[in-house]
Amino acid sequence: QVQLVESGGGLVQAGGSLRLSCAASGLPFSIYTMAWFRQSPGTERQFVAAVSRLGTNTRDADSVKGRFTISRDNAKNTVSLQMNSLKPEDTAVYYCAAARSPYYWGNFQSAAFGSWGQGTQVTVSS
């Protein structure tokens, strides 16, 4: 079965940086688009960033453009999210997700992703 395990969350001051990682197993990693989502209490899960199966294409939410960078290492079955210039509004639980279908690219709503990690908390203090 598919397992996605996130790590790297924590508490950081505004303006600081964190790097999240997600280790994947149980799927042919290199044929799936991977993404990061986040969710704050009382809000819906929100798309953050996605990377295509070979890492050649990425897509970022407007709220994180220029600050967050998604990348993947298909040799290690990992996907990462480098987060710089963090703001208090970035505080959320961050989830790693794999697309529901292989070779998929184009719709970054949460319904397009079928496998999810357990989430890692990111807290940005002001």
C-alpha positions as CSV (number, residue, x, y, z in Angstrom):
1,Q,0.0,0.0,0.0
2,V,1.0,3.6,-0.6
3,Q,2.8,5.3,2.3
4,L,3.7,9.0,2.4
5,V,5.6,10.2,5.4
6,E,6.3,13.9,6.0
7,S,9.0,15.4,8.1
8,G,10.7,18.7,8.8
9,G,7.9,20.7,10.3
10,G,8.3,22.9,13.4
11,L,8.2,26.3,14.9
12,V,10.0,29.2,13.2
13,Q,10.0,33.0,13.4
14,A,8.5,35.1,10.7
15,G,11.1,35.5,7.9
16,G,12.7,32.2,8.6
17,S,13.0,29.0,6.6
18,L,12.0,25.4,6.8
19,R,12.4,22.4,4.5
20,L,9.7,19.7,4.5
21,S,10.4,16.3,3.1
22,C,8.1,13.5,2.1
23,A,9.3,9.9,1.7
24,A,7.1,7.7,-0.5
25,S,6.8,4.0,-0.7
26,G,4.4,1.5,-2.3
27,L,4.0,3.2,-5.6
28,P,6.0,3.6,-8.8
29,F,7.0,7.1,-7.6
30,S,8.4,8.5,-10.9
31,I,5.1,8.3,-12.8
32,Y,3.1,10.3,-10.3
33,T,2.7,14.0,-9.9
34,M,3.4,14.9,-6.3
35,A,2.1,17.9,-4.4
36,W,2.0,19.7,-1.1
37,F,-1.2,21.0,0.5
38,R,-1.9,22.7,3.8
39,Q,-4.8,23.1,6.1
40,S,-5.4,25.5,9.0
41,P,-8.1,25.0,11.7
42,G,-11.5,25.8,10.3
43,T,-10.4,26.1,6.7
44,E,-10.4,23.7,3.7
45,R,-7.3,22.0,2.5
46,Q,-5.4,24.4,0.3
47,F,-3.0,23.6,-2.7
48,V,0.5,24.8,-2.1
49,A,2.7,23.4,-4.9
50,A,3.0,20.5,-7.3
51,V,5.8,18.9,-9.3
52,S,5.4,16.8,-12.4
53,R,6.6,13.2,-12.4
54,L,10.1,13.9,-13.8
55,G,10.4,17.2,-12.0
56,T,10.4,19.3,-15.2
57,N,7.2,21.2,-14.4
58,T,6.2,22.8,-11.2
59,R,3.1,24.9,-10.1
60,D,2.8,27.1,-7.1
61,A,-0.1,28.7,-5.4
62,D,0.0,32.5,-5.7
63,S,0.3,32.9,-2.0
64,V,3.7,31.1,-2.0
65,K,5.2,32.2,-5.3
66,G,8.8,33.3,-5.0
67,R,9.0,32.0,-1.4
68,F,8.4,28.2,-1.7
69,T,10.1,25.7,-4.0
70,I,9.0,22.2,-4.6
71,S,11.4,19.5,-5.9
72,R,11.7,15.8,-6.1
73,D,14.3,13.1,-6.2
74,N,13.1,10.0,-8.1
75,A,16.1,8.0,-7.1
76,K,15.2,8.4,-3.4
77,N,11.4,8.5,-3.8
78,T,11.3,11.8,-2.0
79,V,9.6,15.2,-2.6
80,S,10.6,18.3,-0.8
81,L,9.3,21.8,-0.1
82,Q,11.8,24.5,0.7
83,M,9.9,27.3,2.4
84,N,11.6,30.7,2.8
85,S,10.5,34.1,4.0
86,L,7.8,32.4,6.1
87,K,4.9,34.4,7.3
88,P,2.5,33.8,10.2
89,E,-0.3,33.0,7.7
90,D,1.8,30.1,6.5
91,T,1.0,28.4,9.8
92,A,-0.8,25.1,9.0
93,V,-0.5,21.3,8.8
94,Y,1.3,20.5,5.6
95,Y,0.4,17.3,3.7
96,C,2.2,15.5,1.0
97,A,0.0,14.0,-1.7
98,A,0.3,11.7,-4.8
99,A,-1.9,12.2,-7.8
100,R,-4.8,9.8,-8.1
101,S,-3.7,8.7,-11.6
102,P,-0.3,8.2,-13.1
103,Y,1.0,10.7,-15.7
104,Y,-1.5,13.2,-14.5
105,W,-0.9,16.9,-14.7
106,G,-3.2,19.9,-14.7
107,N,-5.8,20.0,-11.9
108,F,-4.5,20.8,-8.5
109,Q,-7.6,20.4,-6.5
110,S,-7.4,18.0,-3.6
111,A,-9.8,15.6,-5.3
112,A,-7.2,14.9,-8.0
113,F,-4.9,13.4,-5.3
114,G,-5.6,10.0,-3.9
115,S,-2.8,9.3,-1.4
116,W,-1.9,11.5,1.5
117,G,0.6,11.6,4.3
118,Q,-0.3,12.2,7.9
119,G,0.8,15.8,7.9
120,T,3.4,17.8,9.6
121,Q,2.8,21.0,11.6
122,V,4.4,24.3,10.6
123,T,4.0,27.2,13.0
124,V,5.3,30.6,12.1
125,S,5.5,33.1,15.0
126,S,5.3,36.9,14.5
